[in-house]
Amino acid sequence: MSTARSSRQQRRIRRDRHGRGLRGPLYPASLPAASSRAEKFDQLVLDALEPIEARWRDQLTKLDVAVDDVPDVRGHAVQAEGVLNDGSVPLSRLVPAGVDRTGLPTRARIVLYRRPLEARAKDPAELADLVHDVLVEQVAGYLGVEPDIIEGE
C-alpha cells in the first residue's frame, strides 16, 4: 500500500525541490562549447606539439608532456633548472629523467602550467602562440639545441 508521503519521497528523489527534475547538459558533448577550459587547453597543447613531434619524433620518444593547473612555487621550484619563468612566475618546467621515491625510473617530461599561460594571453590566438613558443623552448632545452632549430628556421 502506497501512502501520499512515500510517493512524495520517491518523487523528490527523482526531481529537484522545484519539481523540474534533473537538467541535462547545456551543450551536447560533441560540440566544442561543451569542453571545459582545461580540456580546451589540453587540446591546444596537443595541437602545438604535433608539428614539433612530427619533425623530431625519433628524439622525443622518451619525453612526456603534461599539463598542470598551477606551479608549486614554494621555495626551490621557481629557481630550479629547467623552469621557464615570466618574471617570478613559472610557465613550464622540464623535469629530467631520473628515479622516483620508490626507486623506479621516470621519463623526462615537460610540464606546462595552464593558469599562468592563460593569464598572459589576451585572446585564444595569442595563447596558442605562447604555448607553441614555450614548447619549442622546452623541447630545445631537452634536446640541447637552439629553439630556432626546433622550429626549422
N, C-alpha and C positions, 0 to 999 in steps of 0.2 A: 504494500500500500504506500503510495507516494503522498507526502504532505506538501503543502504550499511552500513551507520553509526549505525542505530538501530540494525541491525543484528550483527554487531561487538560488540556492548554493551551487547547484550544478550549472545554472545559467551564469553565475558570477565567475565561475572557474573559466568558462569559455569566453567571456566578454569582459571588457573593462568596466569601470564604475559608471560610465555614461550609457552603457548598453550598445555601443557601436561595434564592439568586437575588436579583435586584433587587426591592426592595419598592416598591409604589406609594404614592401619596399617602394620608395618613391619612383625609382627608375628600375627597369629590368637589368639584371646583372650583365647582360650582353652589351649594354651601352656604356660608352666611356664615362658618362656623368655619374655612373654608379660606383666608380672607383674612388677609393679614399686618397687623400693627399700622399700618404706613404706608398700606396700601390702605384700611383702616377709617377712618383719619384723613382721607384724601383724600375719601372719601365723606361724612364728617361736614362737611367744608368745603363741599362741593357742596350738601349739604342746608341748611346755614346761609346760603349765598349765594343760594339760589333765591328766597326771598321778597324779598330786597333787590333782586335783579336784575329780578324781575317788576315792582316798583314804579318803579325807576329805570333801566330798560333803555336809554332814549334817551341818558341822560347817561353810561352806563357802557360805551358801545361801544368806546372806546379804552383800556379798562383791562383788564389781565390779572391773574389771581390765581394765585399759585404757592405751593407748599409746599416748605420746605427742612427738613432734619432739625435742624440747629443753626445759630445765627447765627455769623458771623465777628466775634469780639469783640476782635480785635487793633486797638488804637489808636482810631481815629476812628469806627468803626462804631457804637459804643454811644452816642456823643454826637451822631450825625448827625441832621439834621432828618428828620422823618417816621418815626422809630423810636418804637414804643410799648414802654416798659420796665416791668418789675416790679422795682423796686429798680435793680440794675445789670445785670439780665438782659433782653435784648431779647425780646419776644414776637412782634413783627411789624415790618415796615418798609414804608413807602410809598416806592417809587422813582419819581420823576417821569420823564416822557418826556424824552428827550434824544437824544444822539448817542453811539454806541459808539466803541471804539478805532479801528475801521476807517472811521469816518465815516458809517455807516449810521444812519438814525433808529431809535429804540427807542420802544416803547409804555410808558406808565405801568403799574406793576404793584404789587400788594400781595403781599408775601412773608410767609407765616405760618411760624413756627418750631415744628415739631411737638414736639420733645422738651421744651422749656421749658413749652409749653402743657400737655402731658400730665403733667408733674411737678407742676403747680399744681392739678390736678383730682383730687378724691378718688374720683370714680366717673364713668361714661360720661355721665350726665345733666349733671353739673357741667362736664365737658369740652365738651359741646355748647353749654351756656350761655356758657362762656368764649370759645369760638371765635366764636359769634354776636356777643358784645359787642366782641371785637377787630375783627371785620369791620365792624361798624357804626361803630366809632371811625375806622378807616382809610378807609372809604368817605366818611364825613363830612369827614375831612381832605382827601380827594381833591376832593370837590365844593365844599368851602369853606362847609359848613353845620354846624349843630349836630347832634349824634348823635340827639337826640330827633326831629328832622325826618326822619331816615332811617328810624327805626322807625315813624313815622307817629303819634306821640303828640301 
